[in-house]
Amino acid sequence: MTGYTMLRNGGVGNGGQTCVLRWSNRIRLTWLSFTLFIILVFFPLIAHYYLTTLDEADEAGKRIFGPRAGNELCEVKHVLDLCRIRESVSEELLQLEAKRQELNSEIAKLNLKIEACKKSIENAKQDLLQLKNVISQTEHSYKELMAQNQPKLSLPIRLLPEKDDIGLPPPKVLRSCRLHNCFDYSRCPLTSGFPVYVYDSDQFAFGSHLDPLVKQAFQATARANVYVTENADIACLYVILVGEMQELGVLRPADLEKQLYSLPHWRTDGHNHVIINLSRKSDTQNLLYNVSTGRAMVAQSTFYAAQYRPGFDLVVSPLVHAMSEPNFMEIPPQVPVKRKYLFTFQGEKIESLRSSLQEARSFEEEMEGDPPADYDDRIIATLKAVQDSKLDQVLVEFTCKNQPKPSLPTEWALCGEREDRLELLKLSTFALIITPGDPRLVISSGCATRLFEALEVGAVPVVLGEHVQLPYQDVLQWSEAALVVPKPRVTEVHFLLRSLSDSDLLAMRRQGRFLWETYFSTADSIFSTVLAVIRTRIQIPAAPIREEAAAEIPHRSGKAAGTDPNMADNGDLDLGPVETEPPYASPKYLRNFTLTVTDFYRSWNSAPGPFHLFPHTPFDPVLPSEAKFLGSGTGFRPIGGGAGGSGKEFQASLGGNVPREQFTVVMLTYEREEVLMNSLERLNGLPYLNKVVVVWNSPKLPSEDLLWPDIGVPIMVVRTEKNSLNNRFLPWNEIETEAILSIDDDAHLRHDEIMFGFRVWREARDRIVGFPGRYHAWDIPHQSWLYNSNYSCELSMVLTGAAFFHKLAGS
């Protein structure tokens, strides 16, 4: 402690010893550092040298330590792999360099081509711009030419009638009235829509004497008619019902004439008026015979020659079914063609005949003197001779078993009740209708009743008397449904009836059935026919048919639909150009105001008559459906065509009459969602498809999570009020095309089959063009129908489960 204290305090006695210790410590540290440096530096150098000069001492005198050649180093085992890797990498680098140079050369070539393509594109743009200019100039020139040839027309000014309008010059003789001198066309412009005003008969004195059934039926059909208006100031036509009267003779002609002239819109002469006298009984008298009707048209079932004005007055059918629809289930079938009797006739003439029924003189003897005024005696003798000959089974009775119905002078009265007469006509192939013996009586209600009953049960009418005026004779081709034979040819009637083939006879029966159902059967058909005839005469287009409002069912879509190559394969069939344009509607007023003129042309096999009285549409008229069957890749050659060309030209234009057209698919379904989705997907990519209307017949709505396919065109789901297969024929307002492809939800059709059917339909737009064909025939031994659904060469019908037809064909 003492030494330590001294040293701490810097004592002098121990100072030298302390310096020696410090010096010795420094020497030891320096030596230690030098030693470490030698070990860490020189020893590694010596080891490195030794390792680089070490060699195997297998030969005497060889140096253990010494430098070695560089190539000998690769012989070392653990370095050999590294050498091989280096060589491989060197080779790959050389190859990549070669490829790089090759790609650089190709890039240079492609750059040259790109520059050439850019120049070509610039040249093509210049050419396209020039073509657009040429097309624009051509379109402008075309519009100028069309403007020159088709000047703009404005609608005519509507002329409203005045109360005291007497602008028409009176004809010299009122019985010579025709449309040109007794009808005021200024009241009925083409764009007027043909408004008709119907008087209320109860407001006039004669209304209390009308038959209640006739009056009620007439009022009911007038209220539902599309042309009837309550505004008399804008009316084109004025209609008044004056008969049938409950009792004969209750109203004098002078009183009726006075009441007619007092009508609010009669205007002194009754022009543009139609006086209708409907006959419900066969003994209806000629109520208007001694009544001056002025310029008013007369529509009734009985006319004298001095009273009837051809082309102006109308012969109408009797109103047999006044307040009830005919029972179509009781109407006999149209086959078999031949029935029990070849022809029948029952009637009695009230007035005495010039000769007895037993007297039979030849026509040669009769014609030696003056021509007879009444051939009824010879008709009776000839028909009784045919009945007695037993060549064919006929039934002729010239005396009624019971009291005959009242009739006009020289007219053959009806025998028995209506039910008894119908039962006899159901057994008759032909029904004889003998016109009144007085040639001045051109038509009577009795003859019209016989014609009505014959057409109703399918007996082909044979009218003896060419002077007769049949109902609507100026617009209906009666030669397609009845035989009109002059009375002097009564001896040839038997030969004529036997010479008709079964096919001609069946065609006449079918046409007669069509005429009866369309124009004669009900009060609505009679009133509509009267208006249609007048409207057609003055060439006013029909009112468009009322479309069915579609109640759409909301649904989700978005699932992309695939395209089946088998469905889209057209094979070797050349179907002309395929339109890829978006959906567009058919032109609705292509020939609206010329419809009644162009429809007078009809092909040789079309029916009925020169035109259809109820087109109710500005499109082509709706004709009786004549089916066309299309098998797989084949089909019947359409009859007719149009102004669009034929052969190759028609094939190229694909439509002719309407070169640019699409169709709508109407698919009927009932709670078969999976089948429906598959059928919709098969329509993906179908050319000419406008839209798809799915008619959902089930009261249960589709599943909310159902995802509908996206096929490139709109899909509309329509909910119906009731489950009916006829819903496919409704003219839904969502259908914007004339062509409809009615198809079931399980039908399988290839795209080429659909396109081919569409092409054939466009050549025959008034037909049903379909795919599933069937055959039916009448089995004579079993008296029933045969139906064959198997594939056969004989086809007689087309099912609407896969068929094209016009939108308004089922209306």
Buried (B, 14 or more C-beta within 10 A) or exposed (E): EEEEEEBEEEEEEEEEEEEEEEEEEEEEEEEEEEEEEEEEEEEEEEEEEEEEEEEEEEEEEEEEEEEEEEEEEEEEEEEEEEEEEEEEEEEEEEEEEEEEEEEEEEEEEEEEEEEEEEEEEEEEEEEEEEEEEEEEEEEEEEEEEEEEEEEEEEEEEEBEBEEEBEEBEBBEEBEEBEBEBBBBBBBBBBEBBBBBBBBEBEEBEBBEBBBEBBBBBBBBBBEEBBBBBEEBEBBBBBBBBBBBBBEEEEBEEEEBBEBBBEBEBBBEBBBBBBBBBBBBBBBBBBBBEEBBBBBBBBBBBBBBEEBBBEEBBBBBBBBBBBEEEBEEEEBBEBBEBEBEBBBBBBBBBBEEBEBEEEEBEEBEEBEEEEEBEBBBBBBBBBBBEBBEEEEBBBBBBBEBEEEBBBBBEBBBBBBBEEEEBBEBBBBBBBBBBBBBBBBEBBBBBBBBBBBBBBBBBBBBBBBBBEBBBBBBBBBBBBEBBBBBBEBBEBBEBBEEBEEBEEEEBBBBBBBBBBBBBBBBBBBBBBBBBBBBBBBBBBBBBBBBBEBBEBEEEEBEBEBEBEBBEEBBEBEEEEBBEEBEEEBEEBEEEBBBEEBBEEBEEBEEEBBBBBBBBBBBBBBBBBBBBBBBBBEEEEBBEBBBBBEBBEEEEBBEBBBBBBBEBBBBBBBBBBBBEEEBBBBBBBBBBBBBBBBBBBBBBEEEBBEEEBEBBBBEBEBBBBBBEEEEEEBBBBBBEBBBBBBBBBBBBEBEBBBBBBBBBBBBBBBBBBBBBBBBBBBBEBEEEEEEEEEBEEEEEEBBBBBBBBBBBBBBBBB
